[in-house]
């Protein structure tokens, strides 16, 4: 198995004060822990890069934005400590995104599941296509979207979050996600790149200090996430060891 298959890929390009960060993994753009950590470090690095005003976060391919956590690594968890450590990866990434001094635009070209929905929710603005259906499937495998819940609820509210979570087998359409505030805009697949680029260029022409102050206001009241998301990671890390989850993950893999 190649190292890219195991760890995925991450590339950043910077042009006209806009940093485009692209992640990818052959398994439907899922996130092994190593890739989560690399993306977190990259967001932290760009946060202090004075040549960058705006970040575009995108993934490889055309059909799937992100399928969440790596099933292989979930199955490899042997104890609560390892479980918490794995899910802490999503906690650290979401915290890095909310604390980042730059506005983050999500380019959502396809479907998103679980942690992928959390990443979209942690963006400050997300543009998607009609194919960008979303699903929180965690309950169906015996865990729950505990780490990402604060980010998702903050964007779409507790009621819509509960609807998504309890209907764990149900895809919510891109229109549903737009109406509930997860997406900021929807455009055709052909128009997505130009729409993202145009919006990023407009933002990058604004006063960087004003954008930074606006970012702080957008994320006001989330200071407790530093500890909250890690507490949630511990809950998930414990549940992932259950027989229910082991059996469900094995069935999913088959």
Number of C-alpha atoms within 10 A of each C-alpha: 5 7 8 12 13 18 19 21 19 18 12 14 11 15 10 13 19 20 23 20 20 17 22 23 23 14 16 19 24 26 28 23 20 14 20 25 17 18 25 20 15 17 24 18 12 21 20 12 14 10 13 20 27 28 27 23 22 19 23 18 14 12 15 22 30 31 22 23 22 20 17 13 14 21 17 13 19 12 12 18 12 16 24 22 17 24 26 24 25 27 26 20 23 27 21 21 21 23 17 20 25 30 27 25 24 26 26 29 28 21 26 27 22 22 28 26 25 28 22 28 25 27 23 21 20 23 23 30 22 15 20 24 24 25 22 29 23 21 15 17 20 19 19 22 21 22 27 24 24 22 25 23 17 16 21 19 16 14 10 17 20 15 13 18 21 16 16 18 14 15 18 17 16 22 19 15 20 17 13 15 19 29 27 16 19 22 17 13 17 9 11 19 16 12 18 21 16 12 15 23 17 10 17 20 12 11 10 19 12 10 18 16 12 15 19 18 10 13 15 10 9 16 12 8 19 14 12 15 24 21 17 22 26 21 19 24 25 17 20 24 20 14 11 14 20 19 14 15 19 13 10 10 10 6
